[in-house]
């Protein structure tokens, strides 16, 4: 049985979020939470909140044992891109792409 939690429209580039997600993939849930709490990246705080939500889903909706949970999948996708314009010299305008991310964390119980 699997428990999951999704985070959509995170206003951090997928490339930056992926670096932090790679740190917690296939780790026990408690270890993953400790890693996220001690990682000095902007993406670590929203991902810690997402992992906490996935753990709560596993415990409350599926009756899983929290001590046996591990991060089975940490999926990352690109969300919609906010396009903004930056004024430049001689009346020109340059595009600025503010990228967003969609993140899904799937937890599963480790079998003994």
Beta strands, then each sheet from edge to edge (+ up, - down):
strand 1: 2-10
strand 2: 69-78
strand 3: 82-87
strand 4: 93-98
strand 5: 101-109
sheet 1: 1+ 5- 2+
sheet 2: 3+ 4-
end
